[in-house]
Amino acid sequence: MSDLVEKVGERIRQLRKEKGLSQERLAECSGLHTNYIGQVERGEKNLTLETLEKIVAGLDVSLEELFRFLGPMERTDALGEIVRLLSERSKADHAMALKVLETVLDWERNKNNR
């Protein structure tokens, strides 16, 4: 299968384990067969959108959270914490945090150029 299918399967396994679910329990919550969940996690099955919706519901996560691993860069623990904190805030708070971060980074860059 494709690299994407394998990555999605790995991500489903990761989220399932983070939630403390067995493959059997995820299958029950998703209305799917346990063997199918195993095949998905191993990247052996190409999911339909309908099946993906069932698995996301069974994991109690959003599609955004499922596909978060596809970002353009690897997230460090600190970056993940920043994203988590900002996800709970308003757009105005996002803009303010961005300005603060830009100011700090500019100050650091200028300090190093002296």
Backbone as CSV, one residue per row, in Angstrom:
resi,resn,N_x,N_y,N_z,CA_x,CA_y,CA_z,C_x,C_y,C_z
1,MET,0.832,-1.194,0.000,0.000,0.000,0.000,0.874,1.255,0.000
2,SER,0.230,2.374,-0.160,0.964,3.640,-0.237,1.478,4.075,1.132
3,ASP,2.429,4.967,1.084,3.004,5.508,2.311,1.936,6.206,3.146
4,LEU,1.017,6.912,2.498,-0.042,7.615,3.213,-0.943,6.631,3.955
5,VAL,-1.301,5.530,3.309,-2.155,4.528,3.947,-1.460,3.977,5.191
6,GLU,-0.165,3.737,5.078,0.593,3.230,6.224,0.667,4.267,7.339
7,LYS,0.883,5.525,6.982,0.971,6.581,7.997,-0.364,6.779,8.709
8,VAL,-1.455,6.723,7.956,-2.774,6.853,8.570,-3.004,5.684,9.527
9,GLY,-2.643,4.490,9.104,-2.782,3.325,9.975,-1.965,3.448,11.247
10,GLU,-0.737,3.925,11.112,0.124,4.130,12.282,-0.484,5.175,13.218
11,ARG,-1.053,6.228,12.622,-1.657,7.286,13.436,-2.882,6.768,14.173
12,ILE,-3.682,5.949,13.506,-4.849,5.358,14.165,-4.393,4.491,15.337
13,ARG,-3.357,3.680,15.123,-2.824,2.848,16.210,-2.337,3.731,17.367
14,GLN,-1.611,4.802,17.042,-1.096,5.700,18.068,-2.230,6.298,18.895
15,LEU,-3.250,6.819,18.219,-4.373,7.427,18.926,-5.128,6.389,19.750
16,ARG,-5.299,5.200,19.199,-5.998,4.132,19.924,-5.270,3.809,21.224
17,LYS,-3.948,3.679,21.138,-3.163,3.359,22.328,-3.176,4.511,23.327
18,GLU,-3.102,5.753,22.820,-3.169,6.913,23.717,-4.479,6.943,24.490
19,LYS,-5.535,6.476,23.851,-6.858,6.455,24.484,-7.056,5.212,25.352
20,GLY,-6.076,4.315,25.340,-6.171,3.104,26.152,-7.170,2.090,25.618
21,LEU,-7.390,2.112,24.302,-8.355,1.196,23.688,-7.646,0.000,23.068
22,SER,-8.260,-1.155,23.170,-7.790,-2.330,22.438,-8.342,-2.250,21.022
23,GLN,-7.801,-3.056,20.139,-8.367,-3.121,18.782,-9.814,-3.586,18.856
24,GLU,-10.092,-4.510,19.755,-11.460,-5.022,19.906,-12.419,-3.919,20.320
25,ARG,-12.004,-3.100,21.287,-12.874,-2.023,21.769,-13.073,-0.957,20.694
26,LEU,-12.009,-0.608,19.972,-12.155,0.357,18.883,-13.097,-0.190,17.816
27,ALA,-12.974,-1.480,17.522,-13.865,-2.096,16.536,-15.321,-1.985,16.993
28,GLU,-15.575,-2.262,18.265,-16.941,-2.150,18.801,-17.453,-0.722,18.688
29,CYS,-16.622,0.232,19.093,-17.032,1.646,19.068,-17.220,2.169,17.650
30,SER,-16.532,1.556,16.695,-16.578,2.011,15.307,-17.584,1.233,14.467
31,GLY,-18.093,0.141,15.004,-19.003,-0.701,14.229,-18.275,-1.469,13.133
32,LEU,-17.011,-1.799,13.383,-16.202,-2.520,12.401,-15.692,-3.819,13.021
33,HIS,-15.118,-4.677,12.205,-14.574,-5.951,12.684,-13.154,-5.734,13.204
34,THR,-12.804,-6.466,14.239,-11.469,-6.358,14.840,-10.365,-6.612,13.820
35,ASN,-10.542,-7.618,12.971,-9.523,-7.913,11.953,-9.321,-6.731,11.014
36,TYR,-10.398,-6.047,10.707,-10.317,-4.893,9.815,-9.494,-3.780,10.456
37,ILE,-9.718,-3.536,11.751,-8.942,-2.513,12.465,-7.458,-2.857,12.393
38,GLY,-7.112,-4.112,12.614,-5.716,-4.544,12.533,-5.123,-4.315,11.155
39,GLN,-5.900,-4.619,10.120,-5.429,-4.417,8.746,-5.222,-2.932,8.449
40,VAL,-6.109,-2.109,8.955,-5.972,-0.656,8.772,-4.710,-0.159,9.462
41,GLU,-4.508,-0.587,10.701,-3.344,-0.124,11.454,-2.028,-0.580,10.818
42,ARG,-2.036,-1.708,10.148,-0.826,-2.202,9.483,-0.665,-1.627,8.078
43,GLY,-1.605,-0.797,7.649,-1.534,-0.189,6.326,-1.900,-1.145,5.206
44,GLU,-2.652,-2.185,5.528,-3.037,-3.183,4.537,-4.373,-2.878,3.873
45,LYS,-5.126,-1.957,4.438,-6.436,-1.595,3.892,-6.471,-0.119,3.553
46,ASN,-7.005,0.197,2.395,-7.210,1.571,1.986,-8.612,1.975,2.435
47,LEU,-8.698,2.909,3.344,-9.971,3.296,3.954,-10.867,4.078,3.015
48,THR,-12.154,3.850,3.144,-13.127,4.734,2.503,-13.393,5.893,3.461
49,LEU,-13.963,6.958,2.962,-14.296,8.082,3.835,-15.309,7.665,4.891
50,GLU,-16.239,6.807,4.510,-17.251,6.334,5.463,-16.601,5.566,6.613
51,THR,-15.662,4.700,6.282,-14.967,3.927,7.312,-14.101,4.837,8.172
52,LEU,-13.463,5.800,7.544,-12.641,6.748,8.279,-13.495,7.512,9.293
53,GLU,-14.684,7.910,8.894,-15.600,8.600,9.810,-15.947,7.711,11.000
54,LYS,-16.163,6.439,10.749,-16.491,5.505,11.835,-15.324,5.373,12.814
55,ILE,-14.129,5.269,12.295,-12.951,5.114,13.157,-12.713,6.385,13.965
56,VAL,-12.846,7.536,13.329,-12.678,8.812,14.028,-13.708,8.923,15.157
57,ALA,-14.940,8.513,14.878,-15.977,8.540,15.914,-15.633,7.563,17.036
58,GLY,-15.144,6.377,16.676,-14.764,5.386,17.680,-13.618,5.847,18.555
59,LEU,-12.708,6.614,17.976,-11.568,7.159,18.732,-11.946,8.431,19.489
60,ASP,-13.103,9.011,19.134,-13.557,10.267,19.711,-12.523,11.374,19.481
61,VAL,-12.076,11.484,18.211,-11.160,12.544,17.799,-11.732,13.209,16.553
62,SER,-11.196,14.365,16.227,-11.609,15.048,15.003,-10.746,14.556,13.836
63,LEU,-11.220,14.790,12.622,-10.394,14.474,11.456,-9.109,15.282,11.491
64,GLU,-9.197,16.513,11.949,-8.002,17.356,12.064,-6.968,16.697,12.969
65,GLU,-7.416,16.180,14.100,-6.484,15.534,15.019,-5.890,14.270,14.400
66,LEU,-6.699,13.526,13.682,-6.204,12.308,13.038,-5.093,12.636,12.050
67,PHE,-5.279,13.692,11.271,-4.320,14.031,10.218,-3.275,15.051,10.652
68,ARG,-3.222,15.360,11.915,-2.273,16.346,12.413,-0.821,15.970,12.097
69,PHE,-0.529,14.694,11.997,0.832,14.228,11.724,1.321,14.614,10.331
70,LEU,0.436,15.055,9.459,0.810,15.381,8.084,1.372,16.785,7.930
71,GLY,1.564,17.491,9.029,2.086,18.849,8.961,3.433,18.901,8.271
72,PRO,3.846,20.083,7.850,5.078,20.223,7.085,6.350,19.975,7.892
73,MET,6.225,19.891,9.225,7.410,19.662,10.043,7.058,18.755,11.204
74,GLU,8.058,18.143,11.752,7.868,17.330,12.940,7.621,18.249,14.121
75,ARG,6.705,17.892,14.956,6.424,18.702,16.123,7.241,18.207,17.302
76,THR,7.875,19.135,17.962,8.568,18.806,19.196,7.530,18.816,20.314
77,ASP,7.913,18.351,21.468,6.996,18.389,22.606,6.572,19.818,22.914
78,ALA,7.530,20.747,22.864,7.222,22.142,23.162,6.259,22.715,22.129
79,LEU,6.497,22.414,20.868,5.609,22.923,19.826,4.209,22.324,19.966
80,GLY,4.156,21.052,20.290,2.862,20.412,20.515,2.106,21.057,21.658
81,GLU,2.828,21.427,22.711,2.201,22.092,23.854,1.706,23.478,23.467
82,ILE,2.470,24.186,22.666,2.047,25.508,22.195,0.755,25.374,21.377
83,VAL,0.738,24.414,20.477,-0.460,24.195,19.656,-1.649,23.845,20.546
84,ARG,-1.423,22.974,21.522,-2.511,22.586,22.420,-3.055,23.794,23.181
85,LEU,-2.156,24.613,23.711,-2.593,25.791,24.454,-3.360,26.765,23.571
86,LEU,-2.863,26.997,22.369,-3.524,27.942,21.469,-4.838,27.406,20.923
87,SER,-4.973,26.100,20.828,-6.213,25.527,20.285,-7.405,25.827,21.183
88,GLU,-7.129,26.142,22.424,-8.196,26.437,23.386,-8.500,27.933,23.482
89,ARG,-7.820,28.737,22.662,-7.942,30.186,22.769,-8.659,30.774,21.553
90,SER,-9.003,32.040,21.646,-9.702,32.744,20.569,-8.737,33.155,19.455
91,LYS,-9.296,33.571,18.326,-8.467,34.064,17.218,-7.703,35.315,17.625
92,ALA,-8.311,36.140,18.446,-7.625,37.343,18.925,-6.409,36.951,19.760
93,ASP,-6.564,35.925,20.584,-5.423,35.448,21.377,-4.345,34.858,20.481
94,HIS,-4.739,34.192,19.403,-3.761,33.649,18.450,-2.932,34.784,17.856
95,ALA,-3.622,35.852,17.451,-2.922,36.995,16.847,-1.971,37.633,17.850
96,MET,-2.418,37.784,19.097,-1.565,38.372,20.124,-0.352,37.476,20.386
97,ALA,-0.554,36.167,20.469,0.561,35.238,20.711,1.568,35.293,19.564
98,LEU,1.066,35.418,18.351,1.951,35.514,17.193,2.807,36.782,17.273
99,LYS,2.182,37.899,17.618,2.943,39.158,17.744,4.002,39.052,18.832
100,VAL,3.649,38.443,19.954,4.611,38.281,21.048,5.768,37.402,20.590
101,LEU,5.456,36.303,19.942,6.497,35.395,19.473,7.404,36.071,18.454
102,GLU,6.820,36.805,17.501,7.628,37.515,16.510,8.548,38.529,17.177
103,THR,8.039,39.242,18.190,8.837,40.235,18.914,10.007,39.573,19.630
104,VAL,9.733,38.462,20.297,10.797,37.751,21.018,11.840,37.223,20.038
105,LEU,11.412,36.661,18.927,12.358,36.122,17.948,13.177,37.228,17.295
106,ASP,12.550,38.369,17.007,13.285,39.520,16.461,14.324,40.007,17.461
107,TRP,13.933,40.108,18.725,14.861,40.546,19.771,16.036,39.575,19.867
108,GLU,15.758,38.279,19.841,16.811,37.271,19.924,17.755,37.359,18.725
109,ARG,17.185,37.531,17.528,17.994,37.637,16.315,18.885,38.876,16.374
110,ASN,18.322,39.999,16.806,19.103,41.238,16.918,20.187,41.120,17.980
111,LYS,19.892,40.458,19.073,20.869,40.262,20.153,22.052,39.436,19.641
112,ASN,21.783,38.430,18.829,22.842,37.567,18.307,23.658,38.230,17.202
113,ASN,23.109,39.270,16.571,23.812,39.970,15.491,24.705,41.086,16.002
114,ARG,24.730,41.303,17.286,25.552,42.395,17.850,26.972,41.981,17.978
